[in-house]
Amino acid sequence: MRVVYYPYLHPGERPKGGDKPVWSWHETLKDEARTAMADTSDKLNVGTFAPMGAFHEPPMRGELVSLVKGTLVEVELPANDKMRTDTLDKTVTPVWIAECIHMIGYYILARWCGAKREDEGYFWLHSANAALHQVGYAEKKKTSGYALVPPFAMFLNETEKGWQAHLTERILNRYTTGDEFDQRGSEISRNKFRAGERVETIHDEESSVLCPAMIKKVLGRRVLLEYSRSDIDKADLVEKDNMWRDMNDDLIYPVGFAQTMGLRMTATKKYMAHVGEIAAAIKNGGDVPYFRTDAKKETVYQWRENKHVTSSWQVNMVCEMIDRLDECQNVLKAARILAVLPDGYLQIGPEGPDIVNDSFYVHQTTTILFPVGYAKDHNIVLQGPKGDKEEAFQWDSFLKRTNYTPAPSHFFHEATASDVPFKAGMRLEAIDQNEKMLCPATVKEVKGRLVLVAFDGWAEEYDQLYDFRSNELLPCGWGEMVGHALQAPAKPAEAVLEAEEVSGDEAMEE
């Protein structure tokens, strides 16, 4: 059996700052093809890969979740097909009908209509590939040189009248995609930020202090931050590499956030004067004097599910949380509210002697907070004030000693087992929350609304917890689509994480 991979053609202009490829799913796809071809059910996804519908808001989700087994599409013939190289005039773009057989994340296993032998005509195609179209595309574009022409091998085995008749027979009463299918590529690079825009974020050495940052690169829905050298005094500037974040990250704030909230900030006098004017305008309801490169309040806040929250958080309420700043991302920590801020924001930190310095600012709608007892209910390690494990820390004795109050359970996101679409064993791509690299991964266990993910090849100490709606859980093929390097699975002998990261600048020099 020969199953080829159709080379990826990015729809439109290739994203700037893309990474040099490190690893791909292409070899894995060959094995999956055998599984799919042997399956006689009507399911489009028969493997162990997480289906598109399991993810919260990946690009093109709306267009792809409706695909079913047998859906017909049009695909431009590959550049090396003899119909293009030896037969047709170069002004003609040949297109042929294919049937969707199987789907893994963004990858579609298709078969050319008219293929006769059992092992003939199969190929893998990325669903964002610019060569993939809805049925009828060639007819709409015939004045631009598009034409329905079969692959060369099929052309030799059938007369023109024969394959035209076969095509008509195959298309009648068959399911195809909607008219919006050919606009799906516009979602790939959709991001509310742009390179060169200014935001505020936490200081690397003291997270309760904020500082200005610039968006250096945009890749899909991810942004690369760097501290803004022109807005921070040289003596206060720290170097921090690899500050990749999702565009809706909890720790990205609009320009003027610190001043509006009354928080400490490291910045130049010029910057502080500017954000002082912004804070005053917001307070007085006047026109806010943002600069063109400033990320505005309404831009950063647009992701909120509920801006006008009614939860009455109070100082010294306690809960459990995933500590975004800790290297260990597979445990929960005892946490406490230090301040209740305007616009639904909270200052929260992991319980302990350094709670103020280790605190940071999140909105009440964040998914990293959990009610007291969540870790115990879902068999997750809970760390107390001294970093002790669950055997040493008990909420009951801690609450009696401190008189702190557990935050009510209705303050937190709730989810039932039926709400979580992931199952143990499902494969996907995941952003490592420490190194910010994209890695092949497998769902290890579902713990309430949290998904425990194991990175392929790595020891369990590197497992990480994600909310099931996290935008750092991604379908297979996302990295190839946006130009984000997918790291290779670790070899069993590797004891530490030493995956190669390729910068966008290096990739552009290739």
C-alpha positions, 0 to 999 in steps of 0.5 A: 500500500502506498499512501502519499502526503500532499505537500502543505501549501499555506493559504495566502502569505506564509506567516512571518517568523515561522519556525524551522520544522523539527518533527512531523506526524507524517510517518505516524499518518502512514500507520493510521492509514492502514487502520482507517482503510480496514475500518468499515464503520461510518466514523471519520475518526477511528484512531486514538487522536483527539477529534477536532470537536474536542478542542475549545476554539482551534482555527477552522473548527466550525468548518471541520467538525461537520465533515463526515466519512464520504464527504467529497472535496476538490483537490488540485493535482500535486505539482509532480503529477504527470498531468501537470508536468507532461500533459496539460498546458501550464496555464491549466490548474487541474483539479479532481474530486476526492472522498474523505476517508479518515481524519486525524486532527487537521489531517484528512486521509482522502482518496481520488474518485475513480481509483479502482485498485484497493490500494490506489489513490490514497493520500494525506492532506492537511485541511488548511492546504490551499489546494483543498476546495469545496466541490464546484470550485473548479467550475467557479474558477474555470475562467482562471484556468481551473479544470476538472482533470483526473490524476495521470494514472487514472487518466490512462485507465479510462477514456474521457467519457468514462471518467466523466460518467464515473464522476457524475455517478459519484457526485450525485446525492453525495455530501460535500462542504458548504460555501464557506469552506474556501474561506477557512484559511482566514482563521489560521493567523487570526490574532487580536494583537499585532507585532510591535504592539505594547502591553503590560506583563509580570516582572520576571524577578517579582511577579507582583510587579508589572512592566511594559512589554512589546509583542515581538512576533505573532504566530497563529494565536500565540504571541512572543513578548519581550520586555520593552527596552525603551520603556524600562530604565536600563538598570531595571531591565531584565533579560527573559527569553522565550516569553511565548503566550496565548493571546488570551493569556491571564498574564497579558494586560492592557497598557495602563493596567498597573496604574489603573489598578494601583499596582507597582510597576517598573517603567521609565518616568515617561511611560508612567506619565503616559499611563497616568493620563490613561488611568485618569481618562478611564476614571473620569470617563473621557477619551483614553489617550492611547498611542497607536501601538498601545494594546487597549483595554477593550482589546485585551478584555474581549475574551471574557466570558463574563465581564460583569461577574457577581462573585463577591471575592474577599481578601484572605479567601483561600482556594486551590490553584495551578501556579502559572509561575512554578516549574511543576505544573502537575500539582495544585497549590493552596492559594490566598486572595491578597487583594480584590481589584477593579474590573473583576481582577484578583491578586492571588499567590501561593500560600507561604512566606513569599506569597506577596512576591510570588503573587500575580493578577488574574481575572475572576473568570480564570480557569486556574482556580479551584475550590478547597478540596478539589485536589483531594476529590480528584487525586491530585497532589496539593502543596501547602505553604512550605511546598509540602505534599498532601500528606503534610498539608491539611486544609482543616487544621490550616483554616482553624489556625488562620481563620481564613475563609474558603471561597464558595464553590460557585465562584469557580468553573464547574464541569461534569464528566460529559462536558469534558470531551477528552479521553485517556489515550487521545493524542494531540499537540500541547504547549509545554507550559514551562519551556513554551515548546509545542510537543506531541502528547497524550491524554493520560487521565481526566481529573474533573475539568482538568486534563493530565497530559503526558509528553510523548517520551518524557517521564511522568514528572513532566506531566502537566495539567490543563483545563479542558478548554485550554488553548494550549491543547491543540489538534495534531497538525496545528504546528505545521499549519501556523509554522510553529516547530513541533518537537520530536518525542523524547527518547526513553534514555533522556532524563531531562528536557533538552529539546531544541528550540528554533527561533523565528529569526533563524528560520527566516535565514534558512 
